[in-house]
Amino acid sequence: MVVNAVYAALLIGNILLIVASLFLGPRLLRLCRAGVVVNAVALMLMVVPLVNLLLSSHPPPEYRAAILILLGFTAPILIELLTLLEILRWRMRPH
């Protein structure tokens, strides 16, 4: 239950940060960098179980469903991380 709340807060916070960064630009440089770090850590925490499941010599019978669930939850975080990195590259440059 707590994990779902943290995940939802991460997704909503990322969306708000992305929208605010597009409008406010360089004023949110530090916050955008912190968002990238938080997303990178969250992505690493989500990728480890996926890799363990894929490299397991004796996967459980329901491993295909588990892989789909892990990919479904990892993809939005990866997309938001890449979006924040692109915003940092494009919008946060000094003019």
N, C-alpha and C positions, 0 to 999 in steps of 0.2 A: 504494500500500500504506500509506504514512504517512497519507494523507488519510482512508482508511477507519478507521484506528486513532484519529485525532483525532475523527472524526465519532462513532464508537462511544463514545469517552470523554466527549464532550460530551453525548450522549444519556443515558448511564448517570449521569454527574455531575448532570445536570439532574433526573433522576428521584429520585436520593438527596437532592438539595437540596430538592426539592418536599416529599418525605415528611418530612424533618427539620424543615423550616419549619412544617409543619402541627403537629408535636408540640412544638417548642421555641419557636415564635413569635418575639417581639421580640428574643430573644437572637441570632438569626441575621440581623438587619437588614442589616448591612454585607455579609455573604456573599451574601445574597439580591439586594442591589443590584448587587454585582459580577457575579452570575450573569445578571442582566438585561442588563448592558452587554456581557458576552461573547456572549450569545445575539443581541443586536441586531447586533453586528459580524459574527457568523457568518451571520445572516440576510441582511445587506447583501451579503456576499461570495457568497452563493448566489443572490440575486435578480439581480445584475448580469448573469451569463451568460444567465439566463432572459429578461430584458428585451432583451438584445442579440440573442438568437435570435428573439424575437418581432418585433422591429423591423427585422430584416435584410431588405434589398431582394431579395437572392438567397439564400434559405435553402438549406442542403444538403438532399439528398434524404431523409435520415433525420431531419429536424428534428422530426417528430411524436413519434418514439420518444425523442428527446433532451428534448423538453418534458415528456413524461410522467415520465422519470427525474428531471429537475430538480424537478418538482412533488412527486414522491414523496419526495425527500430534503429538500425545503424545508418541507413540511407539518409534520413532527414538531417541527422547531425552532421554527416559528411557534406551534404549539400549546403547547409548553413555555414559550416567551416570554410568551404571553398568560396562562398559568397562574401564572407567577412574578409577573407584574404584578398579577394578581388577588389573589395571596397578599399582596403588598406593600400593596395597597389595603385588604384586608379584615382580615388577621391582624396586620399590623405597626402598626396604629394604637395610640397610647397610650390606655389605658383610664382 
